[in-house]
Amino acid sequence: MKRSENSELAQRINQAFALLEEEMPHTQIIDRLMIMFGVSKIQAYRYVQQAKENKSYIAVPEISVVFTVKLSPNLINRVRKFASFQGTSIGKVVKTALEDFLARKDHVQSKETS
């Protein structure tokens, strides 16, 4: 059985929360989650437990996809060192850098069109 992505996990926990809100017996919720998501009884139980702990719906993160780019070895090494120094992943460093860069570009473009 493959592990679910964070967005898929959030959706499953939210479904468990929705069923809890209907005040359905836990055994029925677990059975329903097993059928809906094709998971084991233990995993369905975990979704219910997490939904109970959260006490509300949780945000569903956007899915991530692989995006390949060619970069110079020097830039790659700098990104690796920075990620290691920050205690994070290369993907998170690149994602944050691109989001910041695009936010600045969007800000500049909106000023230009005003």
C-alpha positions in Angstrom: 0.0 0.0 0.0 1.5 3.4 -1.0 1.7 6.3 1.4 -0.7 9.1 0.8 0.4 12.7 -0.1 -0.1 15.4 2.4 -3.1 16.8 0.5 -4.6 13.4 0.2 -4.1 12.8 4.0 -5.7 16.1 4.8 -8.7 15.3 2.7 -9.1 11.9 4.4 -8.9 13.5 7.9 -11.4 16.1 6.8 -13.7 13.4 5.6 -13.4 11.6 9.0 -14.2 14.9 10.7 -17.3 15.4 8.5 -18.5 12.0 9.5 -17.8 12.7 13.2 -19.9 15.9 12.9 -22.8 13.7 11.7 -22.5 11.9 15.1 -22.2 8.6 13.3 -20.8 5.7 15.5 -17.0 5.4 15.2 -17.3 1.8 13.9 -19.5 3.0 11.0 -17.1 5.9 10.3 -14.1 3.5 10.2 -16.0 1.1 7.9 -17.0 3.9 5.6 -13.4 5.3 5.4 -12.1 1.8 4.7 -14.5 1.6 1.7 -14.0 5.2 0.5 -10.2 5.2 0.6 -9.3 1.5 0.3 -7.4 1.6 3.6 -7.0 -0.8 6.5 -9.0 -0.6 9.6 -6.0 0.7 11.5 -5.4 3.5 9.1 -9.1 4.5 9.0 -9.0 4.5 12.9 -5.9 6.9 12.7 -7.9 9.3 10.4 -10.7 9.4 13.0 -8.3 9.9 15.9 -6.5 12.8 14.0 -9.9 14.4 13.1 -10.9 14.2 16.8 -7.6 15.8 17.9 -7.8 18.6 15.3 -11.4 19.5 16.4 -12.0 21.2 13.0 -11.3 20.8 9.3 -7.6 21.2 8.3 -6.2 23.1 5.3 -5.6 20.9 2.3 -2.1 21.7 1.0 -1.5 22.1 -2.7 0.0 19.0 -4.3 3.6 19.1 -5.4 4.9 17.9 -8.8 8.4 17.2 -10.0 9.8 20.1 -12.1 13.2 19.6 -13.7 15.5 22.5 -14.6 19.1 22.7 -15.7 21.3 24.8 -13.4 25.1 25.3 -13.2 26.9 23.0 -10.8 28.1 26.1 -8.8 24.5 27.2 -8.3 23.4 23.7 -7.3 26.2 23.5 -4.7 25.2 26.9 -3.3 21.6 25.8 -3.0 22.6 22.5 -1.3 24.9 24.3 1.2 22.2 26.9 2.0 19.5 24.2 2.5 21.9 22.2 4.7 22.7 25.4 6.8 19.0 26.2 7.1 18.2 22.6 8.1 15.7 22.3 5.3 15.3 20.6 1.9 16.6 21.8 -1.5 13.0 21.8 -2.7 11.8 24.0 0.1 14.6 26.5 -0.6 13.8 26.7 -4.3 10.1 26.9 -3.7 10.5 29.8 -1.2 13.0 31.6 -3.5 10.6 31.3 -6.5 7.6 32.4 -4.5 9.5 35.5 -3.2 10.9 36.3 -6.6 7.5 36.0 -8.3 5.8 38.0 -5.5 8.3 40.9 -6.1 7.8 40.7 -9.9 4.0 40.7 -9.4 4.3 43.8 -7.1 6.5 45.6 -9.6 4.1 44.8 -12.5 1.1 45.9 -10.6 2.8 49.3 -10.0 3.7 49.6 -13.6 0.1 49.1 -14.8 -1.3 51.6 -12.2 
